[in-house]
Amino acid sequence: MKKSAAEIIKEYGPFPSVETVHGVSFDGSKVWFASGDKLNVLDPETGDIERTVDVPAHAGTAFDGEFLFQIFEDRIQKINPDTGKVVSSIPTPPGGAAGMAWAEGFLWVAQHRNRKIHKVNPENGEILSSIDSNRFVTGVSWVDGELWHATWENDESELRQVNPNSGEVLQSLTMPKGTMVSGLESDGGDRLFCGGGGSGKLRAVRRPQ
């Protein structure tokens, strides 16, 4: 396993009325992040929040190219990003859910304390496969065929690229001490956007090429 220090490229926030950052997603140009009672749309170039959507948003967020998926309690809600309307929902995996990503027609749902990532059918919530981690899993993202997830345990966080079949850690980026990661999403290039938990911040970390 290759291990190195995470390189923080940019830091966003804290923002007015945002106490905690939960799930993070990316729609091709804007960053969406969950902050409890709403989703926020951030321009990653200017750092400005351009608008908010009033939906319960207490954990992971994902985007399939058309709809947002947002974890709320024991449900994953499918949301129209333009109107904020919930169009459908499916159950979370038993035991709850934390982080979430979309890839190749499926949702990849992280379970924090169970230390698992599940491949989930977005139509009915069926778990199709699972991989284990030896750390709490707080965010998950796919980019260029790579599966990345965030960890947060014992006041330490890292970003890990793992084998999507076995869960083997291929490389790890260690966040600075005291810098927690609560959600994770790639911009499809060299940036990994990381939710900062109770700091109310969002950070961009360079993805190794």
C-alpha positions as CSV (number, residue, x, y, z in Angstrom):
1,M,0.0,0.0,0.0
2,K,1.2,3.5,-0.9
3,K,0.8,6.0,1.9
4,S,1.3,9.7,1.7
5,A,0.1,13.0,3.2
6,A,-3.0,14.5,1.6
7,E,-2.4,17.8,-0.2
8,I,-5.2,20.2,0.5
9,I,-5.6,22.5,-2.6
10,K,-8.4,24.7,-1.4
11,E,-10.6,25.2,1.7
12,Y,-14.1,26.6,1.5
13,G,-16.1,28.1,4.4
14,P,-17.2,28.1,7.1
15,F,-20.5,29.3,5.7
16,P,-23.3,31.3,7.4
17,S,-26.1,29.0,8.6
18,V,-24.0,25.8,8.0
19,E,-23.0,24.1,11.2
20,T,-22.0,20.6,9.9
21,V,-21.2,19.3,6.4
22,H,-22.5,15.8,5.7
23,G,-22.7,14.3,2.3
24,V,-20.9,15.7,-0.8
25,S,-21.5,15.3,-4.5
26,F,-20.6,16.9,-7.8
27,D,-22.8,17.5,-10.9
28,G,-20.1,18.2,-13.4
29,S,-19.7,21.9,-12.5
30,K,-21.0,22.5,-9.0
31,V,-20.5,20.8,-5.6
32,W,-23.6,19.8,-3.7
33,F,-23.2,19.3,0.1
34,A,-25.7,18.3,2.8
35,S,-25.9,20.3,5.9
36,G,-28.8,18.9,7.9
37,D,-32.0,20.5,6.8
38,K,-30.9,21.5,3.3
39,L,-28.6,20.8,0.3
40,N,-26.2,23.6,-0.7
41,V,-24.9,24.3,-4.2
42,L,-21.3,25.5,-4.2
43,D,-19.3,27.0,-7.1
44,P,-15.9,25.4,-6.5
45,E,-14.1,28.1,-8.4
46,T,-15.5,31.1,-6.5
47,G,-16.3,29.3,-3.2
48,D,-19.8,30.9,-3.2
49,I,-23.0,29.1,-2.3
50,E,-25.3,29.8,-5.2
51,R,-28.5,28.3,-3.9
52,T,-30.0,25.9,-1.4
53,V,-32.6,23.2,-1.7
54,D,-34.8,22.5,1.4
55,V,-34.7,18.8,1.9
56,P,-33.6,16.7,4.9
57,A,-29.9,16.0,4.3
58,H,-28.3,14.3,7.2
59,A,-25.8,12.0,5.5
60,G,-24.4,10.9,2.1
61,T,-25.3,12.5,-1.2
62,A,-25.0,11.2,-4.8
63,F,-25.8,12.4,-8.3
64,D,-26.6,10.1,-11.3
65,G,-26.4,12.8,-14.0
66,E,-30.1,13.7,-13.6
67,F,-31.3,13.1,-10.0
68,L,-29.8,13.5,-6.6
69,F,-29.9,10.7,-4.0
70,Q,-29.9,11.8,-0.4
71,I,-29.7,9.7,2.8
72,F,-32.4,10.6,5.3
73,E,-32.7,8.5,8.4
74,D,-33.5,4.9,7.1
75,R,-34.3,6.0,3.5
76,I,-32.4,7.0,0.4
77,Q,-34.5,9.7,-1.3
78,K,-34.3,10.4,-5.0
79,I,-34.6,14.2,-5.5
80,N,-35.2,16.4,-8.5
81,P,-32.3,18.9,-8.1
82,D,-34.2,21.7,-9.9
83,T,-37.4,21.6,-7.7
84,G,-36.2,19.8,-4.6
85,K,-39.2,17.4,-5.0
86,V,-38.7,13.8,-3.7
87,V,-39.7,11.5,-6.6
88,S,-39.1,8.2,-4.9
89,S,-37.2,6.5,-2.0
90,I,-35.7,3.1,-1.1
91,P,-34.5,1.7,2.2
92,T,-31.0,2.1,3.4
93,P,-29.0,-1.1,4.0
94,P,-29.9,-2.6,7.4
95,G,-27.9,-0.8,10.1
96,G,-28.1,2.6,8.4
97,A,-25.9,4.5,6.0
98,A,-23.4,7.3,5.9
99,G,-21.6,8.1,2.6
100,M,-22.9,7.4,-0.9
101,A,-21.8,7.6,-4.5
102,W,-23.2,6.8,-8.0
103,A,-21.3,4.7,-10.5
104,E,-22.2,2.5,-13.5
105,G,-25.9,2.5,-12.7
106,F,-25.6,1.6,-9.0
107,L,-25.4,3.3,-5.7
108,W,-22.4,2.6,-3.5
109,V,-23.5,3.1,0.1
110,A,-21.0,3.4,3.0
111,Q,-21.9,2.2,6.5
112,H,-20.0,4.1,9.2
113,R,-19.8,1.9,12.2
114,N,-20.3,-1.4,10.3
115,R,-17.2,-0.5,8.3
116,K,-18.7,-1.7,5.0
117,I,-19.4,-0.4,1.5
118,H,-22.5,-1.9,-0.3
119,K,-23.3,-1.9,-4.0
120,V,-27.0,-1.2,-4.0
121,N,-29.8,-1.5,-6.7
122,P,-31.1,2.1,-6.9
123,E,-34.6,0.9,-7.8
124,N,-35.4,-1.2,-4.7
125,G,-32.4,-1.0,-2.3
126,E,-31.3,-4.6,-2.8
127,I,-27.7,-5.1,-1.7
128,L,-25.8,-6.7,-4.6
129,S,-22.4,-7.0,-3.1
130,S,-20.3,-5.7,-0.2
131,I,-16.7,-5.0,0.8
132,D,-15.3,-4.6,4.3
133,S,-13.0,-1.9,5.7
134,N,-11.0,-1.9,8.9
135,R,-11.9,1.7,9.6
136,F,-15.2,3.7,9.9
137,V,-16.3,4.6,6.4
138,T,-17.7,8.2,6.1
139,G,-17.7,8.9,2.4
140,V,-17.3,7.1,-0.9
141,S,-16.6,8.1,-4.5
142,W,-15.8,6.6,-7.9
143,V,-13.4,8.3,-10.4
144,D,-11.8,6.8,-13.5
145,G,-12.6,3.2,-12.4
146,E,-11.1,3.9,-8.9
147,L,-13.1,3.4,-5.7
148,W,-12.2,5.9,-3.0
149,H,-13.6,6.2,0.5
150,A,-13.0,8.4,3.5
151,T,-12.3,7.3,7.1
152,W,-12.9,9.1,10.3
153,E,-11.9,7.3,13.5
154,N,-10.1,8.3,16.8
155,D,-10.0,12.0,15.5
156,E,-8.0,10.9,12.5
157,S,-9.1,10.8,8.8
158,E,-7.6,9.5,5.6
159,L,-8.7,9.0,2.0
160,R,-8.3,5.5,0.7
161,Q,-8.3,4.0,-2.8
162,V,-9.5,0.4,-2.4
163,N,-10.0,-2.6,-4.6
164,P,-13.7,-2.6,-5.4
165,N,-13.9,-6.4,-5.3
166,S,-11.8,-7.2,-2.2
167,G,-11.6,-3.9,-0.2
168,E,-7.8,-4.1,-0.2
169,V,-6.3,-0.7,0.4
170,L,-4.2,0.3,-2.6
171,Q,-3.2,3.8,-1.5
172,S,-3.9,6.1,1.4
173,L,-3.8,9.9,1.8
174,T,-3.5,11.0,5.4
175,M,-5.4,14.2,6.3
176,P,-3.7,16.7,8.7
177,K,-4.3,16.0,12.4
178,G,-7.6,17.4,13.5
179,T,-8.9,17.6,9.9
180,M,-11.9,15.3,9.7
181,V,-13.6,14.0,6.6
182,S,-17.4,13.5,6.7
183,G,-18.2,13.1,3.0
184,L,-16.3,12.5,-0.2
185,E,-16.7,13.2,-4.0
186,S,-14.4,13.5,-7.0
187,D,-14.8,16.2,-9.7
188,G,-13.8,13.6,-12.3
189,G,-10.3,15.0,-12.4
190,D,-7.6,15.7,-9.9
191,R,-9.8,17.0,-7.0
192,L,-11.4,15.1,-4.2
193,F,-14.0,17.2,-2.3
194,C,-14.1,16.4,1.4
195,G,-16.8,17.4,3.8
196,G,-15.3,18.8,7.0
197,G,-17.9,17.6,9.6
198,G,-18.5,20.0,12.5
199,S,-15.9,22.5,11.2
200,G,-18.6,23.6,8.7
201,K,-15.9,23.6,6.0
202,L,-15.3,21.8,2.7
203,R,-11.9,21.0,1.4
204,A,-10.4,20.1,-2.0
205,V,-7.6,17.5,-1.9
206,R,-5.4,16.6,-4.8
207,R,-6.0,13.1,-6.2
208,P,-2.8,11.3,-7.2
209,Q,-2.5,10.8,-10.9
